[in-house]
Amino acid sequence: MLLYNVTIKIDANVHEEWLEWMRNEHIPRVINTGKFTSHRLCRLLHEEEDGHTYAIQYFSKDLETFQRYQKEDALRLQKEHADRFPNKYVAFRTLMEVL
């Protein structure tokens, strides 16, 4: 099992809109690719005045399935996010093995 973690710091002035969009549109689109078995949306407790930080964790059954997501879906979904919230966030992604 692999955990694909996307950490995002979103600007405070679009935070509520972003959170609603993530819950209702973006995360369901990622899950609907069929390449992830489940997800978790976590908020870091340390808040800053200029934004909020979240970790979205997606679980994939194996490396081959995750690589198919990267090849077939990731760029399109990341572009949707970038187009919706231009210059309003920073993000980094990590891939981990669940032991």
Secondary structure as the mmCIF struct_conf table of DSSP 4:
data_model
#
loop_
_struct_conf.conf_type_id
_struct_conf.id
_struct_conf.beg_label_comp_id
_struct_conf.beg_label_asym_id
_struct_conf.beg_label_seq_id
_struct_conf.end_label_comp_id
_struct_conf.end_label_asym_id
_struct_conf.end_label_seq_id
STRN STRN1 LEU A 2 ASP A 11
HELX_RH_3T_P HELX_RH_3T_P1 ALA A 12 VAL A 14
HELX_RH_AL_P HELX_RH_AL_P1 HIS A 15 TRP A 21
HELX_RH_PI_P HELX_RH_PI_P1 MET A 22 HIS A 26
HELX_RH_AL_P HELX_RH_AL_P2 ILE A 27 ILE A 31
TURN_TY1_P TURN_TY1_P1 ASN A 32 THR A 33
BEND BEND1 GLY A 34 LYS A 35
BEND BEND2 THR A 37 THR A 37
STRN STRN2 SER A 38 ARG A 43
BEND BEND3 LEU A 45 LEU A 45
STRN STRN3 GLU A 48 GLU A 48
TURN_TY1_P TURN_TY1_P2 GLU A 49 ASP A 50
STRN STRN4 GLY A 51 SER A 60
BEND BEND4 LYS A 61 LYS A 61
HELX_RH_AL_P HELX_RH_AL_P3 LEU A 63 TYR A 69
HELX_RH_PI_P HELX_RH_PI_P2 GLN A 70 ALA A 74
HELX_RH_AL_P HELX_RH_AL_P4 LEU A 75 ARG A 84
BEND BEND5 PHE A 85 PHE A 85
TURN_TY1_P TURN_TY1_P3 PRO A 86 ASN A 87
BEND BEND6 LYS A 88 LYS A 88
STRN STRN5 TYR A 89 GLU A 97
#
